[in-house]
Amino acid sequence: MQIDLANEVVRVGGLEALSGGSVPLFKEGVKSKLLPEHRVVEVDLSQVRLVDSEGLGALIAIRRLIAAQGGKVRLLYPRPSVQQTFDLVQFERIFEIVH
């Protein structure tokens, strides 16, 4: 996982899955980099093959953190299988999803 900071944006990439063992590292990694001036967390999902219930929960937890600062989460380039999961749980209602 790679986390880059640019002005008001925290960019997360290099993920292969958001499930089980990868979730704590993802959550703690983002939390540790999040500063009060950040307004957007972008999660590049282009390489992610699997998002399970723990991964969905982690995305929601990060959304709550950034929303408390007046910010938002953008989910970038999800693969079709991941997008299907997002469609099932209606993530487009609470996240900006960029294709």
Sequence and secondary structure as in RCSB ss.txt:
>XXXX:A:sequence
MQIDLANEVVRVGGLEALSGGSVPLFKEGVKSKLLPEHRVVEVDLSQVRLVDSEGLGALIAIRRLIAAQGGKVRL
LYPRPSVQQTFDLVQFERIFEIVH
>XXXX:A:secstr
 EEEEETTEEEEE  SEESTTHHHHHHHHHHHH  TT  EEEEE TT  EE HHHHHHHHHHHHHHHTTT EEEE
E   HHHHHHHHHTTGGGTSEEE 
